[in-house]
Amino acid sequence: MSAAADRAADAGAGGVRLDPVTGENIDALLEVAVRPDQDHFVGSVAKSLAEAYAHGPVAWPRAIVATRPSGGTTGEAATGGAAPGDDGPSARPTRPSGEEVVGFVMAFLDVEWDDDPADVRSGLWRLNVDAAHQGRGHGAAAVRAVCAELRSRGCSAAYVTYHEGPGSPAPFYAGLGFVPTGELSEGETVARLDLHQDVADPGARDA
């Protein structure tokens, strides 16, 4: 694993960074939920974490952490966590003041595409921005951070797959520079981004 993977990845634009999944942020991550009309386009965070566990080193799951403009409280009270007297730990870890988990992102690393050892790809596996935090550029910033991580690992391209149709994230990824390859993967469109170029600023907020 690269040094970049061992530390939080700074996403720069969008005011977010990517943190490893830990006991400190797991509860906040499990509360992340997209809008109801987006549910059929993206798997839940719980499913993603199970997939990360099952697939081991090819999965790179991260919490999307943003800074609250006006600061705020820390710990479980800031994320709607358990109330005093529940069955959880008596002293829960806290996050620095002004920081909040706003989503989840997971990359896939060095996967043999269609079980072809001559075609090894890396890219974006899952992106969930909580409904309450959409429209602020967090999703685009998280994708740029993932692409920076992949570039640091020597990857020349990033891939993503998505469903087409009303409400599809296709325009979002196109705005970031992903271009459909003409392939389908389990019924989803495959798109590719050349990592020798900078990830585009989509100009519009993430949906």
Summary of the structure (lengths in Angstrom):
residues: 207
radius of gyration: 17.0
end to end distance: 31.9
largest distance: 55.1
contacts: 591
relative contact order: 0.18
helix: 29%
strand: 29%
